Structures are given as structure tokens and as C-alpha cells.
Amino acid sequence: MIAIRLCAVLMCVCMCVCVDLRFVLLVCRSKKAAKSWGHTMIAIRPAALVDDFEAKAASIMQSVKQSGPSIRLPGESSTRTTAARTTAGTLPIPAKIWEAITTTAKNGLP
């Protein structure tokens, strides 16, 4: 139960950081103008809260996975994609995005 509460707290912290980022980008004229705002990081050592956290978390993840045939846990899809791209040795970048990256590298931010 403590592991579930801890996961909920960490998810809330992550959502707050995401909302904060969206707010800053809406308020500022550009990403360059927003460069002086900071991030809040909270580090929690699970072992300080509960004994054998890793085993308890693994048990919860296993129970969740067994609850249905198409259940995925956060990070599973990206882990598979990363492994496939690492094996292939490529990273697909759309031409328009690559052009924006190279333009920014040459000229800086607007």
C-alpha cells in the first residue's frame, strides 16, 4: 500500500512539473525568454519508507500486468522502441524537424 501511495505522489510531482512547463511557455514570448526559470526536483529514497521496496513494486507491477491481456506499464513501449532503434543504429527524424534543428544550430533561437 505504501508503494502505491509513493507512486501516486511521484506521479503528482511529475504532473505538476509538466503543468508548470506549459504555464511558463504560455506566459513567455519564446523558449529563449523562458530560459531563466528553474525546475524543482524531489528525490525520495523508497527504502526509507518501506522495507524491500523493489520486491513490493515488482509484485504490484506483476499484478497489474496479469490483470488483462493488453495492459502496458509506463515505459514498456519506449523501451522496446529504444532497443529497436539502438539495434538498427538509426533515429528517425522528420526532414522538417531536422531542418529546424540545423537552422537553430547555425543561427540560434529567434
N, C-alpha and C positions, 0 to 999 in steps of 0.2 A: 504494500500500500504506500509506503514511503517513496519507493521508486516511481510509482505513478504520479505522486504529488510533485516529486522533483522534476520529472519530465514535463509536467504541466507548467511549473514555474519557469523552466528553461524555455518552453515554447512561448510563454507570455513575454519573457525578456526579448526573445528574437523578434516577435511581432512588434514590440514597442520600438526597437531599433529600426525596423523596416518602415513603420509609420513615421518615425522621426525623419528618416531619409527622404521620404516622399514630401513631407511638410517643408523641409529645408529647400528642396528643389522647386517646390511651388512658390515659395516666398522669394527666392533669389532669382536674379535675371538669367544667370547661367551657371554651369558647373564651376566655372572659374571663379565666379563671385562667391560661391558656396564653399570654397576651399578652406576657410578659416574656422569652420565648425568642427566639433570633436565627436568622438564616439564614447559610449560608456560600455565597458566590458565588465562582466561579473563572472568570476571563476568560482566554481563550487567543487570541493573535493567530496565526492559521494561517500567515500569511506568514513568521513567524519560524521555522516548522518545515519548510516546503516551498515551493518556487517555484511560482507560478501556481496557488495553491490553488483558486481559483474555477473555473478551467477543468478541473482534475482532478476536483473534486467534481461539476461538471456532467456530465462524462464518465461518472462512476460512476452518477449518477442516471439518465442516459440508458440505460446498460447494464441497470440494474435494471428500468426501465420496459419495455424491449424483451424482457425475459425471459419475459413471459407476458401474456395478454390482460387479466387482472383485477388486475394489480399496481398498488397505490397507494403513494405515498410519504407519510410523515408530513406533515400539514398540508394536503394536497390537498383533502380533504373539507371541512375547516373554512374553507379559503379560498373554496371555492365557496359554502358556506352564508353566510359573511360578505358576499360580493358580492351574493348574492340578497337578503339582509336589508337591506343598505345601499341597494340599488336600490328595494326596497319601502318603505323608511323605517320599518320596524317591527322589533320584537324580541319574539317570543312568550314571555310569562312566564305560567306556570300561576297561576291565581287563588290557590291556597293559598300558593304561594311569595310572590306579591305581597303577600298579607295579612301574612305573617310579616315581610317587609321593612318594610312601613309600621308594623307594631306595634313592631318593634325601633327604628325611627327615632323613634317617639313616646316609648317607654318605656325604651330602652336594652337592653343584654344582661341576661339573667336572672342 
